[in-house]
Amino acid sequence: MAKSSIDLGDLEQNIRRLDSQIENVNEQMEKMISINLTLQSKITELMIKQIDLIESLKKMIDLLEEAGQEEEEKVDYITPLKETMETLVSKQDELLTALQTIDKHITREYTREMLTKALK
């Protein structure tokens, strides 16, 4: 009988330790979910700013084109600048696409998986 009470005591202690570990894991999951949501928010803000920047660059290119059309001189200063600006806009578009892909990946993989594990 003494042996079974020792085994039950060890079992109770192991259960308490397991409960503590589960609680720690749940706390970590909550922190990870919070960080993930913050990250998604920041990525969204960055994408909005990228879109604004792209629009501003396109407006600048349009203004440069207008100025170039009004210019009667044979020397072409606008074309290299226009090409550079178009390259920048292209790179901004690529960056925006990459950020959107990252956001989709984070949303699809981590949120769904973390919430599923946290609810179990």
Secondary structure by P-SEA (a helix, b strand, c coil): caaaaaaaaaaaaaaaaaaaaaaaaaaaaaaaaaaaaaaaaaaaaaaaaaaaaaaaaaaaaaaaaaaaaaccccccccaaaaaaaaaaaaaaaaaaaaaaaaaaaaaaccaaaaaaaaac
